[in-house]
Amino acid sequence: MRFSFVFMVLGIVLSVGILSAGLNLFAGYERTLKAVLLDSFAHISISETDSYLSRHKADQLIPKLEAMPEVQSVSPTETFSAMVNKDGEVHGALIRGYDFKRPFPYRKYIRKGEPSLDSGSVYIGHYMASELGLEVGDSLKVVYPQLNRVSALGIFPGEYFFRVAGIYRSGYYEYDRSAVIMTLEDAINVIMVPGYISNIELKLKPESVGAAGKLAKELEATYPELVAQAWTQNNDSLFRLIAMEKWLIFIIFSFLVLIAGLNVVSAVVTIMYDKKNEIAVLKTLGAGLNSIRGLIFYRIALVGIAAIILGQIFGWILSLLIINQSWYSLKGDVYFIDQLTIYVSPFNQVAIFVVSACLILICVRLPLRRINRMEIIELIRNP
């Protein structure tokens, strides 16, 4: 009985621990990815329906947007794709121009370099800097095709040289690999659209982020000539997929607890046959079957519940060990972010406890039905 109890407890602790660690890591990934996306991109992006937004119109619109109670900051931007070149090595880039006379909404992600940009300087993404071998102070060539420079030999691209003033790292892999941030005027000069910008970025207050979709619709109703795109339009399906995968993992890992329940069945059967003399005496003294079953059930059930709680604690410790190890990290090109994090969600822990407890208690209850078939004479005759 001693060994069966040990294996029962170890089985429950390990299975619940793996289930708990899996959900902790997946919840941490989901939470971190959402935080990175919300911090790295506009909550609402406003642009013209089919053309660039004029600076004059933007200057009239910005004070109205800033006056909205849900809005934290407003940034006129110029966004376009280009190529960057360093010593003959070419790399795709996403150019984003900001007006640095206004508060820069992503300043906290500047890991190295200067806190603000001047004309002729840029911030570049961490992975771009690593792949191109760039450091603060180096020169970077930005190449952008100019449609007004067409000849018989093709399109001659415009070439512009900028000084790297800082390294940008948000944690979002694709952006850290392609971002080139410059002043709004430099971006307009590169793309050669004087007097126009591509869009206006709105960052909402934390309590209003969830209502970005509704607010975008209200802005489109107020300004029919504009398009307001909320962050949820591009990312909502991604988070639904992640949530579905999280609960699929929960269901699959729950089978580990069910497998551990086989040890529970074995432990209950072992106790029944190990204590058959006591069971015979209790039956002789007139004890009811429910009373005998209750004595065994509550004894093993309490041990099982304690093992579940220990398993959840073990899962938390296992999660900490996984995120603090240095031999494996997420592949940013696959998982969008490159860091492992955990989040111990109270809801997840309650779900783990309830499902695990139900499975274990069922596995305790089922073999106890065999007590009905244990005859007193047979129990005494075969001690």
C-alpha positions in Angstrom: 0.0 0.0 0.0 2.9 2.3 0.8 4.3 2.1 -2.8 0.9 2.4 -4.4 0.3 5.6 -2.4 3.6 7.0 -3.4 3.1 6.4 -7.1 -0.4 7.8 -6.8 0.8 11.0 -5.3 3.7 11.4 -7.7 1.5 10.7 -10.7 -1.0 13.4 -9.6 1.7 15.9 -8.8 3.6 15.4 -12.1 0.5 15.4 -14.3 -1.1 18.5 -12.6 2.3 20.2 -12.6 2.8 19.8 -16.3 -0.8 20.9 -17.0 -0.3 24.0 -14.8 3.1 24.9 -16.3 1.7 24.6 -19.8 -1.2 26.9 -19.1 1.0 29.3 -17.2 3.4 29.6 -20.1 0.7 29.9 -22.7 -1.1 32.5 -20.7 2.1 34.4 -20.3 2.8 34.2 -24.0 -0.8 35.5 -24.8 -0.5 38.3 -22.3 3.0 39.4 -23.4 2.1 39.3 -27.1 -1.0 41.4 -26.5 1.0 43.9 -24.5 3.7 44.2 -27.1 1.2 44.7 -29.9 -0.6 47.3 -28.0 2.6 49.1 -27.1 4.2 48.9 -30.5 1.4 49.9 -32.8 -1.3 52.5 -32.9 -4.6 51.6 -31.2 -6.4 53.5 -34.0 -4.9 54.6 -37.3 -6.7 57.3 -39.3 -6.1 57.9 -43.0 -7.8 59.1 -46.1 -10.0 56.7 -48.0 -7.8 56.4 -51.2 -5.0 59.0 -50.9 -2.6 60.7 -48.6 -3.9 62.9 -45.8 -3.0 66.6 -46.3 -1.0 68.3 -43.5 -3.5 71.1 -43.5 -6.4 68.7 -42.8 -4.3 66.8 -40.3 -3.5 70.0 -38.4 -7.2 70.8 -38.2 -8.1 67.3 -37.1 -5.4 66.7 -34.4 -6.7 69.2 -31.8 -10.2 67.6 -32.1 -8.7 64.1 -31.6 -6.6 65.3 -28.6 -9.7 66.7 -27.0 -11.4 63.3 -26.9 -11.5 61.8 -23.3 -10.4 58.3 -24.5 -7.3 59.5 -26.3 -3.9 59.5 -24.6 -1.7 60.8 -27.5 -2.0 61.7 -31.2 0.9 61.4 -33.7 0.9 62.4 -37.3 3.1 59.8 -39.2 4.5 58.8 -42.6 4.7 55.1 -43.1 6.1 53.2 -46.1 8.3 50.3 -47.1 11.9 50.8 -48.4 15.3 49.1 -48.6 18.3 49.8 -46.4 21.9 49.1 -47.4 25.1 48.7 -45.4 28.3 47.8 -47.1 26.4 46.1 -50.0 24.1 44.1 -47.7 20.4 44.9 -48.5 17.6 44.6 -46.0 13.9 45.3 -46.2 12.7 48.1 -43.9 9.5 49.7 -42.7 10.0 53.4 -42.5 8.0 55.3 -39.9 8.3 59.1 -39.6 7.2 60.9 -36.5 7.0 64.5 -35.5 9.6 64.7 -32.7 8.3 68.1 -31.7 5.5 66.2 -30.2 5.8 63.4 -27.6 7.2 60.2 -29.2 4.9 57.4 -28.0 7.5 54.6 -28.2 10.4 56.4 -26.5 10.6 53.6 -23.8 11.8 51.1 -26.4 14.9 53.1 -27.3 17.6 50.8 -25.7 20.7 52.6 -26.8 21.5 56.1 -28.1 19.9 59.5 -28.0 16.4 60.2 -26.5 15.3 62.3 -29.5 15.9 62.5 -33.2 17.2 65.4 -35.3 17.0 65.6 -39.1 19.4 63.2 -40.7 19.2 60.6 -37.8 17.3 57.4 -37.4 16.4 54.7 -34.9 16.7 51.2 -36.2 15.4 47.9 -34.9 17.5 45.7 -32.7 17.6 42.7 -35.1 18.2 44.9 -38.1 21.2 46.4 -36.3 22.5 42.9 -35.4 22.1 41.5 -39.0 23.7 44.5 -40.6 26.4 45.0 -38.0 25.3 48.5 -37.1 26.0 50.5 -34.0 25.0 53.9 -32.7 26.9 56.5 -34.8 27.2 54.4 -38.0 25.8 55.5 -41.4 22.8 53.8 -43.0 21.7 54.1 -46.6 17.9 54.2 -47.2 16.9 53.3 -50.8 13.5 54.2 -52.1 12.3 53.9 -55.8 11.3 57.2 -57.3 8.6 57.0 -60.0 9.6 60.4 -61.3 13.1 59.1 -62.1 12.2 56.7 -64.8 14.5 56.1 -67.8 15.0 53.6 -70.5 17.1 51.6 -68.0 14.3 51.5 -65.5 13.5 53.2 -62.2 16.4 55.0 -60.5 16.0 54.8 -56.7 16.5 57.7 -54.5 19.4 57.1 -52.0 19.6 58.9 -48.6 22.2 58.5 -45.9 21.3 58.7 -42.2 23.2 58.5 -39.0 22.1 55.7 -36.6 21.1 57.6 -33.4 19.7 54.7 -31.4 18.6 51.1 -31.3 14.9 50.3 -31.0 13.7 47.1 -29.3 10.0 46.5 -28.5 10.0 42.7 -28.2 7.9 42.3 -31.4 10.3 40.4 -33.7 9.0 41.5 -37.1 9.1 45.2 -36.2 12.5 45.0 -34.4 13.8 43.4 -37.6 12.5 46.0 -40.0 11.8 49.3 -38.2 13.6 52.4 -39.3 12.2 55.5 -37.4 13.0 59.0 -38.6 11.7 62.5 -38.3 8.4 63.2 -40.1 10.1 65.8 -42.4 12.9 63.3 -43.4 10.3 60.7 -44.2 8.3 63.1 -46.4 11.5 64.1 -48.2 12.3 60.4 -48.9 8.9 59.6 -50.3 8.6 63.0 -51.9 5.1 63.9 -50.9 5.4 67.4 -49.5 2.3 68.6 -47.7 0.9 65.1 -47.0 1.2 62.4 -44.4 0.0 58.8 -44.6 -2.0 58.6 -41.4 -2.6 59.8 -37.8 -1.9 57.4 -35.0 -4.0 57.4 -31.8 -2.9 55.8 -28.6 -5.8 55.3 -26.2 -5.9 55.4 -22.4 -5.5 51.9 -20.9 -9.2 51.8 -19.8 -10.3 52.6 -23.4 -8.1 50.2 -25.4 -10.8 47.5 -25.3 -13.3 49.9 -26.9 -11.0 50.8 -29.9 -13.2 49.1 -32.4 -16.3 51.0 -31.3 -14.4 54.3 -31.2 -13.1 53.7 -34.7 -16.6 53.3 -36.0 -17.7 56.5 -34.2 -14.8 58.4 -35.9 -15.7 57.1 -39.3 -19.3 58.1 -38.7 -18.1 61.6 -37.7 -15.6 61.9 -40.5 -17.0 59.9 -43.5 -14.1 60.8 -45.8 -11.6 59.1 -43.4 -10.9 55.5 -42.6 -10.3 54.6 -38.9 -8.7 51.2 -38.4 -8.6 49.8 -34.9 -5.8 47.4 -33.7 -8.4 44.7 -33.3 -9.1 44.5 -37.0 -5.7 43.0 -37.8 -5.1 41.1 -34.6 -8.5 39.9 -33.3 -8.3 36.6 -35.3 -4.8 36.0 -34.0 -5.9 36.2 -30.4 -8.9 34.0 -31.0 -6.5 31.4 -32.5 -4.2 31.7 -29.5 -7.1 31.3 -27.1 -8.3 28.2 -29.0 -4.8 26.7 -28.9 -4.5 27.4 -25.2 -7.7 25.4 -24.4 -6.7 22.6 -26.7 -3.5 22.3 -24.7 -5.6 22.3 -21.6 -7.8 19.4 -22.9 -4.8 17.4 -24.1 -2.8 17.8 -20.9 -5.9 16.9 -18.9 -5.5 13.4 -20.2 -2.2 13.2 -18.2 -4.3 13.7 -15.1 -6.7 11.0 -16.3 -3.7 8.6 -16.9 -2.5 9.5 -13.3 -6.0 8.4 -12.3 -5.1 4.8 -13.2 -2.6 4.9 -10.3 -5.5 6.1 -8.1 -7.6 3.1 -9.1 -4.7 0.8 -8.4 -4.2 2.4 -5.0 -7.9 2.1 -4.0 -8.0 -1.6 -5.1 -4.8 -2.2 -3.1 -6.3 -0.6 0.0 -9.5 -2.6 -0.3 -7.7 -5.9 -0.4 -5.1 -4.9 2.2 -7.8 -3.9 4.6 -10.3 -6.7 3.8 -10.1 -8.1 7.3 -11.1 -4.7 8.7 -13.9 -4.5 6.1 -15.2 -7.9 7.2 -15.2 -6.9 10.8 -17.0 -3.7 10.0 -19.6 -5.6 8.0 -20.1 -8.1 10.8 -20.7 -5.3 13.3 -23.4 -4.0 11.0 -21.6 -1.1 9.3 -23.3 0.0 6.1 -21.6 -0.2 2.7 -21.9 3.6 2.3 -20.0 4.1 5.6 -17.2 1.7 4.6 -16.9 3.3 1.2 -16.9 6.7 2.9 -14.0 5.8 5.2 -11.8 4.7 2.2 -13.1 7.4 -0.1 -12.4 10.4 2.1 -9.0 9.1 3.1 -7.8 8.8 -0.5 -9.7 11.9 -1.7 -8.0 14.1 0.8 -4.6 12.8 -0.3 -5.6 13.3 -3.9 -6.7 16.9 -3.3 -3.5 17.7 -1.5 -1.5 16.2 -4.4 -3.4 18.4 -6.8 -2.4 21.5 -4.8 1.2 20.4 -4.6 1.0 19.8 -8.4 -0.1 23.4 -9.0 2.8 24.7 -6.8 5.2 22.4 -8.7 3.8 23.7 -12.0 4.5 27.3 -10.9 8.1 26.3 -9.9 8.6 24.5 -13.2 7.3 27.6 -15.1 9.9 29.8 -13.3 12.7 27.3 -14.1 11.7 27.3 -17.8 11.6 31.1 -18.3 14.9 31.5 -16.4 16.8 28.9 -18.4 19.2 30.2 -21.0 19.5 27.3 -23.5 16.2 27.9 -25.3 14.3 30.9 -26.4 11.3 31.5 -28.6 11.9 31.9 -32.3 10.6 35.4 -33.0 10.0 34.7 -36.7 7.6 31.9 -35.7 6.0 33.1 -32.4 6.2 37.0 -33.0 8.0 37.5 -29.7 11.3 36.1 -28.5 10.8 35.8 -24.8 9.2 33.2 -22.5 7.0 34.6 -19.8 4.5 33.2 -17.3 1.2 34.4 -16.0 -0.5 32.6 -13.2 -4.1 33.3 -14.0 -6.5 32.7 -11.1 -9.2 31.4 -13.5 -6.7 29.0 -15.1 -5.7 27.6 -11.7 -9.3 27.2 -10.6 -10.1 25.4 -13.9 -7.1 23.1 -13.4 -8.1 22.3 -9.8 -11.8 21.6 -10.6 -11.0 19.4 -13.6 -8.2 17.5 -11.8 -10.3 17.1 -8.7 -13.3 15.7 -10.6 -11.1 13.2 -12.5 -9.3 12.0 -9.4 -12.5 11.7 -7.3 -14.2 9.7 -10.1 -11.2 7.4 -10.2 -11.4 7.0 -6.4 -15.1 6.3 -6.5 -15.3 3.7 -9.3 -13.3 0.8 -7.7 -15.1 1.2 -4.4 -18.2 -0.3 -6.0 -16.4 -3.7 -5.7 -17.0 -3.6 -1.9 -20.6 -4.7 -2.6 -19.2 -8.0 -4.0 -16.9 -8.7 -1.1 -18.7 -11.4 1.0 -18.0 -11.6 4.8 -17.4 -15.3 4.8 -14.9 -15.1 1.9 -13.1 -12.2 3.6 -12.7 -14.2 6.8 -11.9 -17.5 5.1 -9.1 -15.9 3.0 -7.3 -13.5 5.3 
